[in-house]
Amino acid sequence: MRGKKYRQSPYDPCVYFSRLPDGEYIYLLMYVGGMLIVSKSRSLINKLKSRLSSEFDIRDLGEAKGTWHVD
């Protein structure tokens, strides 16, 4: 991912991010057997998924389910 304008988080080696021209971010969180893509822009998420699927055999499991609480 580093070769694709994504930077690795200094806090977690499984998190990559890229700052978008409008100041927003897109995040790619990788873990054993899966990944999560997070951004406010659905079109950028779809572009990244398309690019990844052209290079790797991936399966889209849809949107993440559940409720997140930050205290």
N, CA, C and O atoms as a GROMACS GRO file, in nm:
protein
  284
    1MET      N    1   0.082  -0.119   0.000
    1MET     CA    2   0.000   0.000   0.000
    1MET      C    3   0.086   0.126   0.000
    1MET      O    4   0.045   0.230  -0.051
    2ARG      N    5   0.205   0.115   0.056
    2ARG     CA    6   0.291   0.233   0.060
    2ARG      C    7   0.323   0.283  -0.079
    2ARG      O    8   0.340   0.403  -0.099
    3GLY      N    9   0.333   0.193  -0.177
    3GLY     CA   10   0.361   0.233  -0.314
    3GLY      C   11   0.241   0.294  -0.384
    3GLY      O   12   0.253   0.340  -0.497
    4LYS      N   13   0.127   0.297  -0.319
    4LYS     CA   14   0.004   0.349  -0.379
    4LYS      C   15  -0.045   0.475  -0.306
    4LYS      O   16  -0.165   0.499  -0.297
    5LYS      N   17   0.048   0.554  -0.256
    5LYS     CA   18   0.019   0.681  -0.188
    5LYS      C   19  -0.053   0.664  -0.056
    5LYS      O   20  -0.123   0.755  -0.011
    6TYR      N   21  -0.037   0.551   0.007
    6TYR     CA   22  -0.091   0.528   0.141
    6TYR      C   23   0.026   0.525   0.238
    6TYR      O   24   0.132   0.471   0.207
    7ARG      N   25   0.005   0.581   0.356
    7ARG     CA   26   0.109   0.581   0.459
    7ARG      C   27   0.069   0.484   0.568
    7ARG      O   28  -0.049   0.470   0.601
    8GLN      N   29   0.168   0.418   0.624
    8GLN     CA   30   0.143   0.326   0.735
    8GLN      C   31   0.135   0.407   0.864
    8GLN      O   32   0.216   0.497   0.887
    9SER      N   33   0.038   0.375   0.947
    9SER     CA   34   0.021   0.445   1.074
    9SER      C   35   0.142   0.420   1.164
    9SER      O   36   0.192   0.308   1.172
   10PRO      N   37   0.190   0.525   1.231
   10PRO     CA   38   0.300   0.503   1.326
   10PRO      C   39   0.253   0.433   1.454
   10PRO      O   40   0.334   0.390   1.535
   11TYR      N   41   0.121   0.423   1.471
   11TYR     CA   42   0.064   0.364   1.592
   11TYR      C   43   0.024   0.218   1.576
   11TYR      O   44   0.021   0.143   1.674
   12ASP      N   45  -0.006   0.177   1.453
   12ASP     CA   46  -0.049   0.040   1.428
   12ASP      C   47  -0.004   0.000   1.288
   12ASP      O   48  -0.047   0.062   1.190
   13PRO      N   49   0.082  -0.101   1.275
   13PRO     CA   50   0.134  -0.139   1.143
   13PRO      C   51   0.029  -0.199   1.050
   13PRO      O   52   0.057  -0.221   0.933
   14CYS      N   53  -0.090  -0.226   1.099
   14CYS     CA   54  -0.197  -0.283   1.016
   14CYS      C   55  -0.292  -0.176   0.962
   14CYS      O   56  -0.389  -0.209   0.895
   15VAL      N   57  -0.264  -0.050   0.990
   15VAL     CA   58  -0.349   0.061   0.946
   15VAL      C   59  -0.273   0.146   0.845
   15VAL      O   60  -0.162   0.192   0.871
   16TYR      N   61  -0.336   0.166   0.729
   16TYR     CA   62  -0.281   0.252   0.626
   16TYR      C   63  -0.383   0.362   0.599
   16TYR      O   64  -0.504   0.340   0.612
   17PHE      N   65  -0.334   0.480   0.560
   17PHE     CA   66  -0.425   0.591   0.533
   17PHE      C   67  -0.370   0.680   0.424
   17PHE      O   68  -0.250   0.680   0.396
   18SER      N   69  -0.460   0.755   0.363
   18SER     CA   70  -0.423   0.851   0.260
   18SER      C   71  -0.509   0.975   0.279
   18SER      O   72  -0.630   0.966   0.299
   19ARG      N   73  -0.445   1.090   0.272
   19ARG     CA   74  -0.520   1.216   0.281
   19ARG      C   75  -0.567   1.253   0.141
   19ARG      O   76  -0.490   1.252   0.045
   20LEU      N   77  -0.694   1.284   0.131
   20LEU     CA   78  -0.755   1.316   0.003
   20LEU      C   79  -0.741   1.466  -0.026
   20LEU      O   80  -0.719   1.545   0.066
   21PRO      N   81  -0.754   1.505  -0.153
   21PRO     CA   82  -0.737   1.646  -0.188
   21PRO      C   83  -0.829   1.742  -0.111
   21PRO      O   84  -0.792   1.858  -0.089
   22ASP      N   85  -0.946   1.697  -0.071
   22ASP     CA   86  -1.039   1.784   0.001
   22ASP      C   87  -1.013   1.787   0.152
   22ASP      O   88  -1.089   1.846   0.227
   23GLY      N   89  -0.904   1.722   0.196
   23GLY     CA   90  -0.869   1.721   0.337
   23GLY      C   91  -0.924   1.603   0.414
   23GLY      O   92  -0.887   1.582   0.530
   24GLU      N   93  -1.012   1.524   0.354
   24GLU     CA   94  -1.064   1.403   0.418
   24GLU      C   95  -0.960   1.292   0.409
   24GLU      O   96  -0.857   1.306   0.343
   25TYR      N   97  -0.988   1.181   0.476
   25TYR     CA   98  -0.898   1.066   0.476
   25TYR      C   99  -0.972   0.941   0.432
   25TYR      O  100  -1.094   0.931   0.444
   26ILE      N  101  -0.894   0.845   0.382
   26ILE     CA  102  -0.945   0.710   0.359
   26ILE      C  103  -0.850   0.617   0.434
   26ILE      O  104  -0.728   0.632   0.426
   27TYR      N  105  -0.906   0.522   0.506
   27TYR     CA  106  -0.829   0.430   0.589
   27TYR      C  107  -0.849   0.287   0.541
   27TYR      O  108  -0.959   0.247   0.502
   28LEU      N  109  -0.741   0.210   0.545
   28LEU     CA  110  -0.745   0.067   0.515
   28LEU      C  111  -0.689  -0.004   0.637
   28LEU      O  112  -0.571   0.010   0.669
   29LEU      N  113  -0.774  -0.080   0.705
   29LEU     CA  114  -0.733  -0.153   0.824
   29LEU      C  115  -0.725  -0.300   0.786
   29LEU      O  116  -0.825  -0.361   0.749
   30MET      N  117  -0.606  -0.357   0.794
   30MET     CA  118  -0.585  -0.496   0.754
   30MET      C  119  -0.563  -0.583   0.877
   30MET      O  120  -0.498  -0.542   0.973
   31TYR      N  121  -0.618  -0.703   0.871
   31TYR     CA  122  -0.600  -0.800   0.978
   31TYR      C  123  -0.603  -0.938   0.914
   31TYR      O  124  -0.634  -0.951   0.796
   32VAL      N  125  -0.572  -1.038   0.991
   32VAL     CA  126  -0.563  -1.174   0.938
   32VAL      C  127  -0.696  -1.213   0.873
   32VAL      O  128  -0.800  -1.218   0.940
   33GLY      N  129  -0.691  -1.240   0.744
   33GLY     CA  130  -0.810  -1.286   0.674
   33GLY      C  131  -0.910  -1.180   0.635
   33GLY      O  132  -1.018  -1.213   0.588
   34GLY      N  133  -0.878  -1.052   0.652
   34GLY     CA  134  -0.974  -0.951   0.614
   34GLY      C  135  -0.921  -0.811   0.620
   34GLY      O  136  -0.808  -0.786   0.662
   35MET      N  137  -1.006  -0.717   0.578
   35MET     CA  138  -0.972  -0.576   0.585
   35MET      C  139  -1.099  -0.494   0.595
   35MET      O  140  -1.208  -0.541   0.562
   36LEU      N  141  -1.083  -0.371   0.641
   36LEU     CA  142  -1.193  -0.278   0.653
   36LEU      C  143  -1.148  -0.148   0.589
   36LEU      O  144  -1.040  -0.099   0.619
   37ILE      N  145  -1.230  -0.092   0.500
   37ILE     CA  146  -1.201   0.035   0.435
   37ILE      C  147  -1.298   0.138   0.490
   37ILE      O  148  -1.419   0.114   0.493
   38VAL      N  149  -1.245   0.252   0.534
   38VAL     CA  150  -1.327   0.355   0.598
   38VAL      C  151  -1.301   0.490   0.532
   38VAL      O  152  -1.186   0.531   0.517
   39SER      N  153  -1.408   0.558   0.493
   39SER     CA  154  -1.401   0.693   0.438
   39SER      C  155  -1.541   0.751   0.435
   39SER      O  156  -1.639   0.677   0.435
   40LYS      N  157  -1.550   0.883   0.432
   40LYS     CA  158  -1.680   0.947   0.415
   40LYS      C  159  -1.728   0.934   0.271
   40LYS      O  160  -1.847   0.948   0.245
   41SER      N  161  -1.636   0.908   0.178
   41SER     CA  162  -1.668   0.902   0.036
   41SER      C  163  -1.688   0.758  -0.011
   41SER      O  164  -1.593   0.681  -0.019
   42ARG      N  165  -1.811   0.723  -0.041
   42ARG     CA  166  -1.840   0.589  -0.090
   42ARG      C  167  -1.772   0.564  -0.224
   42ARG      O  168  -1.726   0.453  -0.250
   43SER      N  169  -1.762   0.665  -0.311
   43SER     CA  170  -1.699   0.646  -0.441
   43SER      C  171  -1.550   0.614  -0.426
   43SER      O  172  -1.498   0.533  -0.502
   44LEU      N  173  -1.483   0.675  -0.330
   44LEU     CA  174  -1.342   0.642  -0.308
   44LEU      C  175  -1.325   0.502  -0.251
   44LEU      O  176  -1.229   0.433  -0.284
   45ILE      N  177  -1.417   0.460  -0.166
   45ILE     CA  178  -1.413   0.323  -0.114
   45ILE      C  179  -1.428   0.226  -0.230
   45ILE      O  180  -1.353   0.128  -0.239
   46ASN      N  181  -1.523   0.252  -0.319
   46ASN     CA  182  -1.546   0.164  -0.434
   46ASN      C  183  -1.425   0.162  -0.527
   46ASN      O  184  -1.391   0.056  -0.581
   47LYS      N  185  -1.359   0.277  -0.548
   47LYS     CA  186  -1.240   0.281  -0.633
   47LYS      C  187  -1.127   0.198  -0.572
   47LYS      O  188  -1.059   0.124  -0.643
   48LEU      N  189  -1.108   0.208  -0.441
   48LEU     CA  190  -1.003   0.131  -0.376
   48LEU      C  191  -1.035  -0.018  -0.383
   48LEU      O  192  -0.946  -0.099  -0.409
   49LYS      N  193  -1.161  -0.055  -0.360
   49LYS     CA  194  -1.199  -0.196  -0.369
   49LYS      C  195  -1.175  -0.249  -0.510
   49LYS      O  196  -1.129  -0.362  -0.527
   50SER      N  197  -1.206  -0.170  -0.610
   50SER     CA  198  -1.185  -0.211  -0.749
   50SER      C  199  -1.036  -0.229  -0.778
   50SER      O  200  -0.997  -0.327  -0.842
   51ARG      N  201  -0.956  -0.136  -0.731
   51ARG     CA  202  -0.811  -0.147  -0.753
   51ARG      C  203  -0.754  -0.270  -0.683
   51ARG      O  204  -0.671  -0.341  -0.739
   52LEU      N  205  -0.797  -0.294  -0.560
   52LEU     CA  206  -0.748  -0.411  -0.486
   52LEU      C  207  -0.793  -0.541  -0.552
   52LEU      O  208  -0.716  -0.637  -0.557
   53SER      N  209  -0.917  -0.545  -0.601
   53SER     CA  210  -0.966  -0.668  -0.663
   53SER      C  211  -0.898  -0.697  -0.796
   53SER      O  212  -0.898  -0.812  -0.841
   54SER      N  213  -0.840  -0.596  -0.860
   54SER     CA  214  -0.766  -0.620  -0.984
   54SER      C  215  -0.629  -0.680  -0.956
   54SER      O  216  -0.567  -0.739  -1.044
   55GLU      N  217  -0.580  -0.665  -0.832
   55GLU     CA  218  -0.449  -0.717  -0.795
   55GLU      C  219  -0.455  -0.842  -0.707
   55GLU      O  220  -0.363  -0.923  -0.706
   56PHE      N  221  -0.565  -0.858  -0.634
   56PHE     CA  222  -0.578  -0.967  -0.538
   56PHE      C  223  -0.714  -1.034  -0.553
   56PHE      O  224  -0.808  -0.974  -0.604
   57ASP      N  225  -0.722  -1.158  -0.509
   57ASP     CA  226  -0.849  -1.229  -0.508
   57ASP      C  227  -0.920  -1.192  -0.378
   57ASP      O  228  -0.890  -1.247  -0.272
   58ILE      N  229  -1.016  -1.100  -0.387
   58ILE     CA  230  -1.085  -1.055  -0.266
   58ILE      C  231  -1.235  -1.081  -0.279
   58ILE      O  232  -1.288  -1.096  -0.390
   59ARG      N  233  -1.301  -1.086  -0.165
   59ARG     CA  234  -1.446  -1.105  -0.161
   59ARG      C  235  -1.504  -0.991  -0.077
   59ARG      O  236  -1.461  -0.968   0.036
   60ASP      N  237  -1.601  -0.922  -0.132
   60ASP     CA  238  -1.665  -0.810  -0.063
   60ASP      C  239  -1.776  -0.865   0.028
   60ASP      O  240  -1.872  -0.926  -0.021
   61LEU      N  241  -1.763  -0.843   0.157
   61LEU     CA  242  -1.863  -0.891   0.253
   61LEU      C  243  -1.965  -0.784   0.287
   61LEU      O  244  -2.049  -0.804   0.376
   62GLY      N  245  -1.960  -0.670   0.219
   62GLY     CA  246  -2.056  -0.564   0.243
   62GLY      C  247  -2.014  -0.472   0.356
   62GLY      O  248  -1.901  -0.475   0.402
   63GLU      N  249  -2.109  -0.391   0.398
   63GLU     CA  250  -2.081  -0.295   0.504
   63GLU      C  251  -2.061  -0.363   0.638
   63GLU      O  252  -2.120  -0.467   0.666
   64ALA      N  253  -1.976  -0.303   0.719
   64ALA     CA  254  -1.953  -0.353   0.855
   64ALA      C  255  -2.080  -0.332   0.936
   64ALA      O  256  -2.147  -0.229   0.923
   65LYS      N  257  -2.113  -0.426   1.017
   65LYS     CA  258  -2.233  -0.419   1.101
   65LYS      C  259  -2.192  -0.400   1.245
   65LYS      O  260  -2.084  -0.442   1.285
   66GLY      N  261  -2.278  -0.339   1.322
   66GLY     CA  262  -2.252  -0.323   1.464
   66GLY      C  263  -2.257  -0.177   1.506
   66GLY      O  264  -2.273  -0.088   1.423
   67THR      N  265  -2.243  -0.155   1.632
   67THR     CA  266  -2.248  -0.021   1.688
   67THR      C  267  -2.116   0.006   1.757
   67THR      O  268  -2.066  -0.076   1.834
   68TRP      N  269  -2.060   0.121   1.729
   68TRP     CA  270  -1.934   0.162   1.790
   68TRP      C  271  -1.961   0.276   1.888
   68TRP      O  272  -2.034   0.370   1.856
   69HIS      N  273  -1.901   0.268   2.003
   69HIS     CA  274  -1.913   0.374   2.101
   69HIS      C  275  -1.774   0.418   2.141
   69HIS      O  276  -1.687   0.336   2.170
   70VAL      N  277  -1.754   0.548   2.143
   70VAL     CA  278  -1.626   0.603   2.189
   70VAL      C  279  -1.654   0.678   2.318
   70VAL      O  280  -1.736   0.770   2.320
   71ASP      N  281  -1.586   0.638   2.424
   71ASP     CA  282  -1.605   0.704   2.553
   71ASP      C  283  -1.494   0.801   2.580
   71ASP      O  284  -1.493   0.866   2.685
   0.00000   0.00000   0.00000
